[in-house]
């Protein structure tokens, strides 16, 4: 193979740069293995003839051989373009699934297995600029049975978490419409079980900012010297609405920004904001901040969020935060998290959760998790503290 590569390097100068690049690109394609064999045979034969018998009188024959190779490469380039078009026409299906075993000291909770997630991603690159994406999630082995238009028995959950179209206009400004995850903080967006260390998310996630938004969003990245600013700005139906439409004339609006600084391996500092008028007429405003940094083999991330509610002068606040530190090696992840959540500051219902976790990455697609959570309620509440242990197998169903 080294000899063959040497022949190509030696005679590559005979071809225009575009043809050389085309040949190298074709070489990398699995679909062109047979063509590569034919081409390398031609190059080897051509190289041998050139080395052994090349003379001024043979220039005409050499030019003829070069033209043959050019024609063959042009044919391969046409086939490659057809293959790329086929890729645009193909729907990509992936997803993830997991199996959990739970053990808890909470009253009335029995140990057992949980079929927590089965999520399917459907993705299609329609054109160079347009992309479709959707995610359907099946939770807890859903089962529905009914008759005469009435559901008699229902278990589990089926939820269309995302369905949207994205138009890639420019790195500075792109557009998305449909249902998408609310751009807020870190965990709300990067939450998939194969890529986070615990099956249980921090307590305040989805309790202050909504899980999804039905609407439109603009997003992009602004270069500011050595610093980059990522942003999202969106408008959509209120969080009380469903896919059939909004239930009032008010629209929810929000934004998120993240500043990427050239510090350590990765450093992001950002904030989020959201406002909505709920179905009850309550005015809701939410703000959050997040930090994520990677250095050496450590990753530190933290989020804080607070929502204020105002209903005809009656006000309350909901808040939460967490800090998480993890250590990653080739196959192992070790770490811990401290989590605080207060659902209503007018009641004594706040609680903290201290967590420890270990992950073993069997491969890029398979991870084994063990996590232990200690939930501690405010002493002024009637709730009892408890421990919760989860062992799980999580599999990413990639392409």
C-alpha positions in Angstrom: 0.0 0.0 0.0 2.9 2.4 0.7 4.3 1.7 -2.7 0.9 2.5 -4.3 0.7 5.7 -2.2 4.1 6.6 -3.5 3.0 6.2 -7.1 0.1 8.5 -6.5 2.3 11.1 -4.8 4.8 10.9 -7.6 2.3 11.4 -10.4 -0.3 13.6 -8.7 1.3 16.6 -10.2 0.2 15.5 -13.7 -3.4 16.2 -12.7 -5.2 19.5 -11.8 -5.7 20.2 -8.1 -9.4 19.7 -8.3 -9.1 16.3 -9.8 -6.5 15.3 -7.2 -8.9 16.4 -4.4 -11.7 14.6 -6.1 -9.6 11.4 -6.2 -8.7 11.6 -2.6 -12.3 12.3 -1.6 -13.5 9.3 -3.6 -10.8 7.2 -1.9 -12.4 7.8 1.5 -15.8 6.6 0.4 -16.8 3.0 1.4 -19.1 2.9 -1.7 -16.1 3.3 -4.0 -13.9 0.4 -2.9 -14.2 -1.4 -6.3 -13.5 1.8 -8.1 -10.4 2.4 -6.0 -9.1 -1.0 -6.9 -9.5 -0.2 -10.6 -7.9 3.2 -10.3 -5.0 2.0 -8.3 -4.4 -0.7 -10.8 -4.4 1.9 -13.6 -2.0 4.1 -11.6 0.3 1.1 -10.9 0.3 0.0 -14.5 0.7 3.6 -15.7 3.5 4.2 -13.2 5.3 1.1 -14.2 5.1 1.8 -17.8 6.2 5.4 -17.2 9.2 4.4 -15.1 10.3 1.5 -17.3 9.7 2.8 -20.8 9.1 6.6 -20.7 10.8 8.4 -23.5 10.1 11.6 -25.5 8.4 9.6 -28.2 6.0 8.1 -25.6 4.6 11.5 -24.5 1.5 11.0 -26.7 0.8 7.6 -25.1 1.3 9.1 -21.6 -1.2 12.0 -22.4 -3.7 9.4 -23.6 -3.3 7.5 -20.3 -3.7 10.7 -18.3 -6.9 11.5 -20.2 -8.3 8.1 -19.5 -7.7 8.6 -15.8 -9.3 12.0 -15.9 -12.4 10.5 -17.6 -12.6 7.8 -15.0 -12.4 10.3 -12.1 -15.1 12.4 -13.7 -17.4 9.4 -13.8 -16.6 8.7 -10.2 -17.4 12.3 -9.3 -20.8 12.0 -11.0 -21.5 8.8 -9.0 -20.5 10.5 -5.8 -22.9 13.4 -6.5 -25.7 10.9 -7.0 -24.8 9.2 -3.7 -24.9 12.6 -1.9 -28.3 13.3 -3.4 -29.5 9.9 -2.1 -28.2 10.8 1.3 -30.4 14.0 1.2 -33.4 11.8 0.3 -32.8 9.3 3.2 -34.4 9.7 6.6 -32.0 9.0 9.5 -33.4 7.2 12.5 -31.6 6.9 15.8 -32.4 7.3 19.5 -31.7 5.8 22.9 -33.1 3.4 25.5 -32.4 2.5 29.1 -33.2 0.0 31.8 -33.1 1.0 35.4 -33.2 -0.7 38.8 -34.5 1.4 41.7 -34.0 1.0 45.4 -35.4 3.7 47.7 -36.0 4.2 51.4 -39.0 6.4 50.7 -42.2 5.2 52.3 -44.4 3.1 50.0 -41.8 2.8 47.3 -40.9 -0.8 46.4 -37.6 -1.8 44.7 -38.0 -2.8 41.0 -37.0 -2.3 37.4 -38.1 0.6 35.3 -38.4 0.8 31.5 -37.7 4.5 31.7 -37.0 5.8 28.2 -37.4 4.6 24.6 -36.8 7.6 22.4 -36.6 7.7 18.6 -35.0 10.5 16.6 -36.1 11.1 13.0 -33.7 13.4 11.1 -33.6 14.4 7.5 -31.3 16.9 5.7 -33.8 18.0 3.0 -31.4 20.4 1.3 -28.1 22.0 2.1 -29.9 24.6 4.2 -33.1 22.9 5.4 -33.2 20.1 8.0 -36.1 18.3 9.7 -35.8 16.8 13.3 -38.3 15.1 15.6 -38.1 13.1 18.8 -40.8 10.8 20.1 -40.3 9.5 23.7 -42.0 6.5 25.2 -41.7 6.5 29.0 -42.4 3.6 31.4 -43.5 1.1 28.8 -46.7 2.9 27.8 -49.9 0.9 27.5 -53.3 2.2 26.5 -56.5 0.3 26.2 -60.1 1.5 25.6 -63.3 1.0 23.8 -66.0 3.2 22.2 -63.7 6.2 22.2 -63.0 5.9 26.0 -59.6 5.0 27.5 -60.2 2.4 30.1 -56.6 1.9 31.1 -53.5 4.0 30.6 -49.9 3.5 31.8 -46.8 5.3 30.9 -46.4 8.3 28.6 -46.0 9.0 24.9 -44.7 12.5 24.2 -43.6 14.3 21.0 -40.7 16.1 22.6 -39.5 17.8 19.4 -40.7 18.3 15.9 -39.2 21.2 13.9 -37.6 22.5 10.7 -34.3 24.4 10.8 -33.1 26.8 8.1 -29.4 27.3 8.1 -28.9 30.8 6.8 -25.6 31.9 8.2 -23.5 31.1 11.3 -24.6 34.5 12.7 -28.3 33.8 12.2 -30.3 30.6 11.7 -34.0 29.9 12.2 -36.1 27.1 13.6 -39.8 26.6 13.8 -42.0 24.0 15.5 -41.5 22.4 18.9 -38.0 22.6 20.4 -36.4 22.3 23.8 -36.5 25.6 25.7 -33.1 27.3 25.3 -32.3 27.7 29.0 -29.1 26.9 30.9 -27.3 23.6 30.3 -29.3 20.5 31.3 -32.5 21.6 29.6 -30.8 21.3 26.2 -28.0 18.7 26.9 -30.1 16.2 28.8 -30.0 12.9 27.0 -29.2 9.9 29.3 -26.4 8.5 27.2 -24.5 11.8 27.7 -25.2 12.9 31.2 -23.9 11.1 34.4 -27.2 10.5 36.2 -30.7 9.3 35.3 -32.2 11.8 37.7 -31.9 15.4 36.6 -31.4 18.3 39.0 -34.6 19.2 40.9 -35.3 22.6 39.4 -34.8 21.6 35.8 -38.2 21.9 33.9 -39.8 23.4 37.1 -38.7 27.0 36.4 -38.2 27.1 32.6 -40.7 25.0 30.6 -39.5 21.8 29.0 -40.5 22.8 25.4 -41.7 25.7 23.4 -44.0 25.6 20.3 -43.0 28.6 18.2 -40.0 30.0 16.4 -36.4 30.8 17.4 -33.4 32.5 15.9 -29.9 31.3 17.0 -26.3 31.8 16.0 -22.8 32.5 17.0 -21.1 35.9 17.0 -17.2 35.9 16.9 -15.8 38.7 19.1 -12.1 38.4 18.6 -11.0 35.3 20.6 -14.4 35.2 22.3 -17.6 33.7 20.9 -21.1 34.6 21.8 -23.8 32.0 21.3 -27.4 33.2 21.4 -31.0 32.0 21.1 -34.1 34.3 21.0 -37.6 32.8 20.7 -41.3 33.4 20.9 -44.0 30.8 21.2 -47.3 29.7 22.8 -47.5 29.8 26.6 -46.4 26.8 28.7 -50.1 26.0 29.4 -50.8 25.4 25.7 -50.6 22.3 23.6 -49.8 21.5 20.0 -53.3 22.4 18.9 -52.6 26.1 19.5 -52.4 28.8 22.2 -55.1 29.2 24.8 -54.8 33.0 25.1 -53.5 36.0 23.1 -50.3 36.3 25.2 -47.1 34.8 23.8 -44.2 33.5 25.8 -40.8 35.1 24.9 -37.3 34.2 26.0 -33.6 34.3 25.3 -30.4 32.6 26.2 -26.8 33.6 25.7 -23.5 31.9 26.3 -20.0 33.4 26.2 -17.2 31.1 25.2 -13.9 32.2 26.6 -10.4 30.9 25.5 -9.8 29.6 29.0 -8.9 26.0 29.9 -10.2 23.3 27.6 -13.7 24.8 27.6 -15.3 27.7 29.5 -18.8 28.9 29.0 -20.6 31.5 31.1 -24.2 32.5 30.3 -27.7 33.5 31.2 -31.3 32.8 30.3 -34.6 34.8 30.6 -38.3 33.9 30.1 -41.7 35.6 30.5 -45.2 34.3 30.1 -48.8 35.0 31.1 -50.2 31.8 32.5 -53.8 30.6 31.9 -54.8 31.8 35.4 -53.6 35.3 34.5 -50.5 35.0 36.6 -47.5 36.8 35.3 -44.4 34.7 35.3 -40.8 35.9 34.8 -37.8 33.6 35.1 -34.1 34.2 35.0 -31.1 31.9 35.2 -27.3 31.7 35.0 -25.0 28.8 34.1 -21.3 28.0 34.1 -19.5 25.1 32.5 -15.7 24.6 32.4 -13.4 21.7 31.5 -9.8 21.5 32.7 -7.5 18.5 32.8 -9.9 15.6 33.2 -12.4 17.5 35.3 -15.7 19.1 34.3 -17.5 21.6 36.5 -21.0 22.8 35.7 -23.5 24.8 37.7 -26.9 26.4 37.1 -29.1 28.7 39.1 -32.7 29.8 38.2 -35.5 31.8 39.8 -39.1 32.3 38.7 -41.4 35.0 40.1 -45.2 34.7 40.0 -47.6 37.7 40.3 -51.3 37.0 40.4 -53.2 40.2 41.2 -50.6 41.3 43.7 -50.1 37.9 45.3 -46.5 37.0 44.7 -44.3 34.0 45.2 -40.9 32.7 44.0 -39.6 29.4 42.9 -35.8 28.8 42.8 -33.1 26.2 42.5 -29.5 25.6 41.8 -26.9 22.8 41.6 -23.2 22.3 41.3 -21.7 19.2 39.7 -18.1 18.1 39.4 -17.0 15.0 37.5 -13.8 13.3 36.6 -13.5 11.5 33.3 -11.0 8.8 32.2 -11.1 6.8 29.0 -13.9 4.4 30.3 -14.9 5.8 33.7 -16.7 8.8 35.1 -16.8 9.6 38.8 -18.5 12.6 40.4 -21.0 14.2 42.7 -23.6 16.9 42.7 -25.3 19.1 45.3 -28.8 20.3 44.4 -31.2 22.7 46.1 -34.9 23.4 45.1 -37.6 25.5 46.7 -40.9 25.1 44.8 -42.6 28.0 46.7 -40.9 30.5 49.0 -44.1 31.1 50.9 -44.0 27.5 52.2 -41.4 25.5 54.1 -41.0 22.9 51.3 -37.4 23.4 50.2 -35.1 20.4 49.9 -31.6 19.5 49.1 -30.2 16.4 47.2 -26.7 15.2 47.6 -25.6 12.8 44.8 -22.7 10.6 44.0 -22.3 8.7 40.7 -20.0 6.4 38.7 -20.3 5.5 35.0 -18.5 2.9 33.0 -18.5 3.5 29.3 -18.5 0.1 27.6 -18.3 1.9 24.3 -19.3 5.3 22.8 -22.9 4.0 22.6 -23.2 1.9 25.9 -22.8 3.2 29.4 -23.4 1.5 32.8 -24.5 3.9 35.6 -24.7 3.6 39.4 -25.9 6.7 41.3 -27.0 7.3 44.9 -29.1 10.3 46.0 -29.7 11.6 49.6 -32.8 13.8 49.7 -33.1 16.0 52.8 -36.3 18.0 53.4 -36.6 21.2 55.4 -37.0 20.4 59.0 -40.3 22.3 59.1 -42.0 20.0 56.6 -43.8 16.7 57.3 -41.8 15.0 54.5 -39.3 12.4 55.5 -35.8 12.3 54.2 -34.9 9.3 52.1 -32.1 7.7 50.0 -32.5 6.6 46.4 -30.1 4.3 44.5 -30.3 3.6 40.7 -28.4 1.1 38.6 -29.0 1.5 34.9 -27.9 0.4 31.4 -28.2 3.2 28.8 -27.7 2.6 25.1 -27.5 5.2 22.4 -29.1 3.9 19.1 -26.9 5.9 16.7 -26.8 5.7 13.0 
